[in-house]
Structures are given as C-alpha cells and as structure tokens.
Amino acid sequence: MLQNTGKLAGLTLFITGASRGIGKAIALKAARDGANVVIAAKTAEPHPKLPGTIYTAAQEVEAAGGRALPCVVDIRDEQQIGEAVQKAVDTFGGIDILVNNASAISLTGTLSTPMKKVDLMLGINLRGTYLTSKLVIPHLLKSRSPHILNLSPPLNLNPVWFKNHTAYTMAKYGMSMCVLGMAEEFRGQIAVNALWPKTAIQTAATDMLGGSDIGKQCRTADIIADAAYVILSQPKDYTGHFLVDEDVLKQQGVRDFDQYAIQPGHPLLPDFFLDEAPELLAQQMEQHGATPAFKPPSSSATPASGGPIESTFDTIKGVINEDVVKATQAIYQFDLSGEHSGVWFLDLKSGSGSAGQGQPPIKPDVVMTMDSSDFSKMFSGKLKPTMAFMSGKLRIKGDMSLAIKLDKLMGRMNKAKL
C-alpha cells in the first residue's frame, strides 16, 4: 500500500457515506496521518444486510490515529447537512477537505426504473453532492489546503454508457459536472477533482449487485483510498482533473497492483464509463475465463467466429507490410456491435504490421466504434470513414487524421478484390 507522508495531519475531512466501503477506506487512510474525520452518513443503527454504522466507523478512525465526529446525515436534507457542517467547525475549528462519496445506484433501463429510484439517485448523487459542496465551500475558502474530491467518472458521452441505465448515468455525470463547473469557478481558491476506479471495487454494494462471486473480480477499496490520498496531498492549484485510481498511483511509482486485488492474478472487471463499452467488458472477462457479474443483457451472445469480419481481417493481413506501417504509424482498435460484434485490432505501427481479434498488444492510438455491417462497408470501399463519422455511424476516440489514413489501406484491399 502507498505509504502515508503525514501531509493530512491536523486537517479536517468531511466525508459523505463514510460508514463503510470507499468512504470509510479514505477516512482510515487520512486517520493514519492524524487527520480529523467527519463521518457523514445515514446509518446510525446496524443495517440487516450492510455492515457498519457511523459509530463503528468512528471507532476505527480513532483506532487508526485520527479524531472522529460521527454525524447522522441524509445528504438530501439541507438542515442535516448544515447541522453536521456546523458541528465539524465547532469541534475541529474548520473544514479543509470535502469528499463527496455518497451515492445510490440502480442499473436499470428507463421503463424498469421506478421514479422513486430516479429521485433517489438524482437526490443523492447530483443534488446531494451540489448541496453539500455549497454548504462546505465557505469553510474551505478559509483553509490552507482546500480540496473537494468527488467519487465520479470522467464525462464520456458515448451513448453506450447511457442506454442500459440512463438514470444512473445522469446522476453520476451530475457529480462530474459539479467538478467541471466548480473547479473553474473556484480556480486558485479550492482544488476540485474527480476520482474513479479503473476496475470494480469490492464493497457491500457490489456484493449485493453482483452476487457472492463478484469479489474475485475486484480490487479492495484501499486502491481508491491511496489514490485519494495522493490527490488530497496536492496544492490547491491541482484542480479540474478527472482521475483514474491506477493512473494516479502509477505516477507515484506503484507497479504492484496485485496488492490491491481480492484474488491476485484473477482477471479484473473494468469499471463503467471508461474506454470500453459494457458489452465488450463482458466479452473480455469471458475471454479470460472469468464470469462478468455486471454482464448487460445485450452481451448474452458471444462473438461469432468466422463470418465477414474474420474474412475482412484475413484480407487485411494479406495486404499490410512494412511500407503500410511506415506510412500509417498507428494502432487501431475496432469495437464492433450488431450481428458480428466483437473487438478487433490493427497494428500499423510496429514491424510489418499485424491484425486480429481481441485488444491490441499495446494501447491503441484510435478506437473506432461502429456496427459490424458498417465496418464491412467501410473496408469494402462503400463507406468512407469521414462520411461514417459525420453521419454518426462511426464514433472515433483518438486522432481523426489517423482514421483517414485507413483510406490507403482500403484502396489496397479493394485491389485485392475483397
């Protein structure tokens, strides 16, 4: 685990949802520096299915070396937040850091999500984050080390992250939009950042969502706590960043990530809202022999072997060479949906090139997401990449100019009578 440096000693953290899971892990990490922690959560009495209360969390914080103030807070209630903030100021003399961790989740589609759950997610994730920030900011402005850290994802507008759980995505992105706006509004005064896990984190919530087998696909909350500690140790001009836990720790020299795994060596389940689409996450897990706990309904069919996509790549392999590689210098990943869904890659950056099914051997320069039928049209010369992009049939993550370079390869393929 990342070693504590003492940079949070004496600082006061106001953490929502800190009675268990990620919030408690961040609280304990700060406590080891001797920080003061306000545990703002609803659970005052033991829950029949979820372990921990604000009082048991407070005991753990103090055992770790910190000072704790447990407060019963429903972050949808302005009065309760206001009272907890005032208690924190009266007890510790101020507030230095706000961690907006409390969140509600329902991975359900529009027709199957009751408005009660929609209101819950928007009320806690979006409104609660905004309201808590609003009430804490006047005190942060007086701090020598002011930070707001939201546990929310990068803003990725790929529609695939909306279609299976629109309400949840709107609620989580609302937290991220608070980062985007407040970071600019309070630039130079308060550091405002977002943190998101690269892989699923084992918490009581994930156990309830994913079942008993979810744990081996996850990392512990310690990786989020270590990454949060790094961010909260930065000066206040470190602001406006949407950070991923693994990336933060790699920059600190961490190389052994098995230390955070529930079952070291087992394939991990990537988290939502990052590079890959949900359907592709499930496929990748299955390819590594794991069972994806969050498998979306549309991924029930495994990618078909053979067929037009494999034929296309067989032709590609026959026409790529060192000259094509020198002229292109890019690695492509194709995330295909539809009848012949799957992940394919084209390496036109090293040696004499290579292509095949699965992810590329190293990080791609361009990720192209499209229907498999449009992919076939594109590589047969019936659909230009630029037209596919402009018509919305193709989504490109990366350098658009590299996508255009594929035209030369398509020309060679057409001469090969694809």
Salt bridges, closest charged atoms under 4 A:
GLU60 OE2 - LYS24 NZ 2.97
ASP74 OD2 - ARG76 NH2 2.90
GLU184 OE1 - ARG187 NH2 2.99
ASP226 OD1 - LYS29 NZ 3.04
GLU246 OE1 - ARG219 NH1 2.90
GLU246 OE2 - LYS250 NZ 3.09
ASP275 OD1 - LYS397 NZ 2.20
GLU279 OE2 - LYS163 NZ 2.78
GLU286 OE2 - LYS295 NZ 2.73
GLU339 OE2 - HIS340 NE2 3.81
ASP365 OD1 - LYS349 NZ 3.11
